[in-house]
Amino acid sequence: MIGSTRQVVVRACAAPADMRKSFDSLSALVTEGLGRDGLSGDLFLVVSKSRRRAKVLYWDGTGLCVFAKRLENGRFAAPWERGEGGELQLTVSELALLLEGSEVIGRMPLSPPPFSFTASSRHGAGVVDRGMG
């Protein structure tokens, strides 16, 4: 799978995409369709209308990479059924499940909110916000 030492954001296009697209046309889709920078290091997921093919576009620091997968059995979850706009944000774990053909994606939250560390005014101690309420 795709590895990184930083927290990676996965952005799924909330509309079916033409799987004939490659580096330049996928990058244009990210820029024009999602209003994002394809060179940001984020992962950008597109799924075909038939939901049998998916591609992930990402910048590894030296060039654009395209990961493509075709399911022989079953279908990918449809990101456009979960999203309300041009994109849907996923975690890397959710992306991995989607690429394995899991139908759980989009039916329930699979990852807890990210931790955030904020400085407290009392004694300089830090406070961990688990984002759970």
C-alpha positions in Angstrom: 0.0 0.0 0.0 1.0 3.7 -0.1 3.1 4.6 2.9 4.0 7.9 4.5 5.5 9.3 7.7 3.0 12.2 7.9 -0.7 12.3 8.3 -2.0 11.9 4.7 -5.4 13.3 3.6 -7.4 11.2 1.2 -9.8 13.1 -1.0 -12.3 11.1 -3.0 -14.0 12.6 -6.0 -17.8 12.6 -5.3 -18.7 11.8 -8.9 -17.8 8.9 -11.2 -14.7 9.4 -13.3 -13.5 8.3 -16.7 -10.8 5.6 -16.1 -9.1 6.5 -19.4 -7.7 9.5 -17.6 -4.0 9.3 -16.5 -1.4 11.7 -15.0 -2.2 15.0 -16.7 -6.0 14.6 -17.0 -6.4 13.3 -13.4 -4.3 16.2 -12.2 -6.6 18.5 -14.2 -9.6 16.8 -12.6 -8.1 17.5 -9.1 -7.3 21.1 -9.9 -10.5 22.0 -11.8 -13.1 19.6 -10.3 -12.0 19.6 -6.7 -10.1 22.9 -6.5 -7.1 21.2 -5.0 -3.4 21.2 -5.7 -2.4 17.8 -7.1 1.1 18.4 -5.9 0.1 18.8 -2.3 1.0 15.3 -1.3 -2.6 14.4 -0.6 -4.1 11.2 -2.1 -6.9 11.7 -4.7 -9.3 8.8 -5.3 -11.5 8.5 -8.4 -13.9 5.6 -9.0 -15.5 4.6 -12.3 -19.2 4.7 -12.9 -19.3 0.9 -13.1 -17.4 0.9 -9.7 -15.1 -1.9 -11.0 -12.1 0.4 -11.4 -10.4 3.0 -9.2 -7.3 5.2 -9.4 -5.4 7.1 -6.8 -3.3 10.1 -7.8 -0.5 11.4 -5.5 2.7 13.4 -5.6 5.6 11.5 -3.9 7.9 14.5 -3.8 9.6 13.7 -7.1 6.7 13.1 -9.5 3.1 12.2 -9.9 2.1 8.6 -9.2 -1.1 6.8 -10.3 -2.2 3.6 -8.5 -4.9 1.7 -10.5 -7.0 -1.2 -9.4 -9.6 -3.3 -11.2 -11.9 -5.6 -9.2 -12.5 -9.0 -10.8 -15.4 -9.7 -8.4 -17.7 -7.2 -6.6 -17.6 -3.4 -6.9 -16.0 -0.6 -5.1 -18.1 1.5 -2.7 -19.4 4.6 -4.5 -18.0 7.8 -2.9 -20.6 9.9 -4.6 -23.3 8.1 -2.5 -21.7 9.4 0.7 -20.6 12.9 -0.4 -22.6 16.0 -0.8 -20.3 18.1 -3.0 -17.2 17.8 -5.1 -15.1 15.7 -2.7 -15.3 13.4 0.2 -12.5 13.1 2.8 -11.4 9.6 3.9 -8.7 8.3 6.1 -5.8 6.1 4.8 -7.5 3.1 6.5 -10.8 3.8 4.8 -9.0 4.1 1.5 -7.3 0.7 2.1 -10.7 -0.9 2.9 -12.3 0.7 -0.2 -9.4 -0.6 -2.5 -9.9 -4.1 -1.0 -13.6 -3.9 -2.2 -15.2 -3.4 1.2 -18.8 -2.2 1.1 -18.6 -0.9 4.7 -17.1 2.4 3.5 -19.7 5.2 3.7 -22.2 3.3 5.8 -20.6 4.1 9.2 -17.7 6.1 10.5 -14.7 3.8 10.7 -12.1 6.1 12.2 -12.2 8.2 15.3 -11.6 12.0 15.0 -7.9 12.9 14.9 -6.2 13.8 18.2 -5.2 17.4 18.6 -2.8 18.8 21.3 -3.5 22.3 22.6 -1.5 24.3 25.2 -3.3 24.9 28.4 -3.1 28.2 30.3 -2.7 26.4 33.6 0.9 25.4 34.5 1.9 25.1 30.8 0.4 21.6 30.6 -0.9 20.3 27.3 -4.4 19.1 26.9 -5.3 16.3 24.5 -8.6 16.9 22.6 -10.0 13.6 21.4 -12.7 15.3 19.4 -15.4 13.0 20.8 -17.8 15.5 22.0 
